[in-house]
């Protein structure tokens, strides 16, 4: 089955930049979406189609992809950014929605 | 604005069928060009896609759950239902209903989720 690989955890100091990666085979043919999930809450769409931001999402959040890796970048990290972050794609080969395993962002 | 609200029994016995409902408000369960799907999250773990439903009866299921899952619509109640048969403790999770516009599209609208515990 198709697998998206994320680091289990990322730590960053307040005010710094955090980068969360998502390993995606054949990423050039897939659009990656990113979600933020805070404890006890439903996921929230953060970035869609690799780099677009829904209205209301701060510009500090950005997305990109290069080669087989999609990256979520969070600039000027704040304590309120502590959450789990998930990448997601649609794998047309197997007709499946696939989520990455999630990355826990800790703000030191 | 579309809102989704999941509901269910909360507690289900092993080997029984888990039945959940997603109530759609501010829109239709059969809106053209939109899918409604289910995602679950076991305690302390990540998100797992269960399946997605399109109003023409087109459905996509996670192969690992395919044999036990049925997703269907009730247009008279504007609801989407999920039935998961022969449940075990591994099916204990928060179950989310969400909407996405197309198979490769982002899941933009989510319900708050409902916890289902499988225990005797």
Interface residues (C-beta under 8 A of the other chain):
Chain A: X1 X30 X31 X33 X35 X37 X41 X42 X43 X44 X45 X48 X49 X54 X84 X86 X88 X89 X90 X92 X94 X95 X96 X97 X98 X99 X100 X101 X102
Chain B: X37 X39 X46 X47 X48 X49 X52 X60 X62 X63 X64 X96 X103 X104 X105 X106 X107 X108 X110 X111 X112 X113
